[in-house]
Amino acid sequence: MIADDNLPQEGETLAKYVRRIRKKLKLSQGELAQRAQLHSQSIGKIELGKTERLNSKTLTSLAKTLAIPEDYLIAVCRGVAVTETESLKLCFECWQPGTEAEAYWLDRRSRFCFLCGKGLSDRCLNCDAPIQSLKFRFCPFCGQSYKKLAKPE
């Protein structure tokens, strides 16, 4: 099981999920809207259940502002569970920026790298934000390079 209190709960709607995460972060609807660069009425409609699908701009900005993977919002919108294989894990020693993660790092049972034996991580070692994408080499929250985060022995 993924140990993440931001994980959508079974049967949770988009409205309930966004409200729960927003309150956990102690943000008002207005503050969330401002940080996500969305209209406050958009947040209100989402939390009232009047919006059930998110466009890509809204999805990306909400996920970034709420510090959750986009996959979580997509799963809630579709009404499906987030699977354990969707967790993006890296070996900061072996991963080369610009390349895909090794397939066996993504296996839900994998805890260690099969190449070097070091532990895999699904979070930035600098700010503890979840690794959401390998599109960029840097953490979108703190700006630290994932490769520089590898701690020398």
C-alpha positions in Angstrom: 0.0 0.0 0.0 1.2 3.5 -0.8 1.9 5.3 2.5 0.7 8.8 1.6 -2.0 10.7 3.5 -2.6 12.7 0.3 -3.8 9.6 -1.5 -7.4 9.8 -2.6 -9.6 7.7 -0.4 -11.9 5.0 -1.8 -15.1 6.5 -3.2 -13.9 10.1 -2.6 -15.2 12.6 -5.2 -13.1 15.4 -6.7 -15.0 17.9 -4.6 -14.3 16.1 -1.3 -10.7 15.3 -2.3 -9.7 18.9 -3.2 -11.5 20.3 -0.1 -9.7 17.8 2.2 -6.2 18.6 0.8 -6.9 22.3 0.8 -8.0 22.3 4.4 -5.0 20.1 5.3 -2.8 22.8 3.8 -4.8 25.4 5.8 -5.7 27.4 2.6 -8.9 29.2 1.9 -10.6 28.8 -1.5 -9.3 32.3 -2.4 -5.8 31.5 -1.4 -5.8 28.2 -3.3 -7.2 30.0 -6.4 -4.6 32.8 -6.2 -1.7 30.3 -5.8 -3.0 28.1 -8.6 -3.7 31.1 -10.8 -7.3 30.1 -11.2 -10.5 32.0 -10.7 -12.0 31.6 -7.2 -15.3 30.6 -8.7 -13.5 27.7 -10.4 -12.4 26.4 -7.0 -15.9 26.9 -5.6 -17.4 24.9 -8.5 -14.9 22.1 -8.0 -15.6 21.9 -4.3 -19.4 22.1 -4.8 -19.2 19.1 -7.2 -20.3 21.1 -10.2 -17.0 20.4 -12.0 -16.1 16.8 -12.4 -13.4 17.1 -15.2 -10.3 19.3 -15.2 -8.6 20.7 -18.2 -4.8 20.3 -18.4 -4.0 23.8 -17.1 -6.3 23.5 -14.1 -5.1 19.9 -13.4 -1.4 21.0 -13.5 -1.8 24.1 -11.5 -4.0 22.4 -8.8 -1.6 19.5 -8.5 1.4 21.8 -8.1 -0.4 24.1 -5.6 -1.7 21.2 -3.5 1.7 19.4 -3.7 0.2 16.2 -5.1 0.9 14.1 -8.2 -1.4 14.9 -11.2 -2.2 11.1 -11.3 -4.1 11.6 -8.0 -6.4 14.2 -9.5 -6.9 12.2 -12.7 -7.8 9.1 -10.7 -10.3 11.0 -8.6 -11.9 12.5 -11.7 -12.2 9.1 -13.3 -13.5 7.5 -10.0 -10.7 4.9 -10.0 -8.2 4.0 -7.4 -4.6 5.1 -7.6 -2.6 2.0 -8.2 0.7 1.3 -6.4 2.6 1.0 -9.7 1.9 4.7 -10.4 4.4 5.7 -7.8 7.5 7.1 -9.5 10.6 6.0 -7.7 14.2 6.7 -8.6 17.7 5.6 -7.7 19.4 9.0 -7.5 22.8 7.3 -8.1 21.9 5.4 -11.3 19.2 7.5 -12.9 20.5 9.7 -15.7 18.6 13.0 -16.3 16.6 12.9 -19.5 16.0 9.2 -19.4 13.1 7.1 -18.3 13.1 5.4 -14.9 14.1 1.7 -15.0 11.0 -0.4 -15.2 11.9 -2.4 -12.1 12.1 0.8 -10.0 8.4 1.3 -10.6 7.4 -2.2 -9.3 5.4 -1.7 -6.1 7.6 -4.2 -4.3 10.9 -2.6 -5.3 12.6 -0.8 -2.4 16.2 -1.0 -3.6 18.0 -0.5 -6.9 19.0 -3.7 -8.6 22.1 -2.0 -10.2 23.8 -0.4 -7.1 21.8 -1.7 -4.1 20.9 1.7 -2.8 17.4 2.7 -1.7 14.8 4.0 -4.1 13.0 7.3 -3.4 9.7 8.7 -4.5 10.4 12.1 -3.0 12.8 14.9 -3.4 15.5 14.5 -0.8 15.8 18.3 -0.4 12.1 19.3 0.2 10.3 15.9 0.5 7.9 16.8 -2.4 6.7 13.8 -4.4 8.6 13.2 -7.7 5.8 13.9 -10.2 7.6 13.6 -13.5 10.9 12.9 -15.1 10.2 15.5 -17.8 12.5 17.9 -15.9 15.7 17.2 -14.0 14.7 19.5 -11.2 12.2 19.4 -8.4 9.3 21.7 -9.3 9.0 22.8 -5.7 12.5 23.7 -4.5 14.4 23.8 -7.8 17.1 21.3 -6.7 18.5 19.0 -9.3 17.6 15.4 -8.6 21.0 14.2 -9.7 22.8 16.5 -7.3 20.7 15.2 -4.4 22.6 11.9 -4.5 24.5 11.7 -1.2 28.1 10.6 -1.6 29.3 7.9 0.7 
